[in-house]
Amino acid sequence: MFKIDSGRNAPLHSPPSEHYTIIFNTFVMMQLFNEINARKIHGERNVFDGIFRNPIFCTIVLGTFAIQV
């Protein structure tokens, strides 16, 4: 899909290929989504309600996203 080498037929001690970076980046973005999704409990539906009232949460999410990019 991204036209990168999958590393399947690489020699035993070769350096990791770029697909590990894409997999890691995907897991970090999934974790950021999970942080937003886990804000509400007990059947509350709107996870974005009051998201900007907590500046520490916003700083962590935006900082993590910026560092990951």
Summary of the structure (lengths in Angstrom):
residues: 69
radius of gyration: 17.6
end to end distance: 19.7
largest distance: 51.8
contacts: 123
relative contact order: 0.12
helix: 52%
strand: 0%
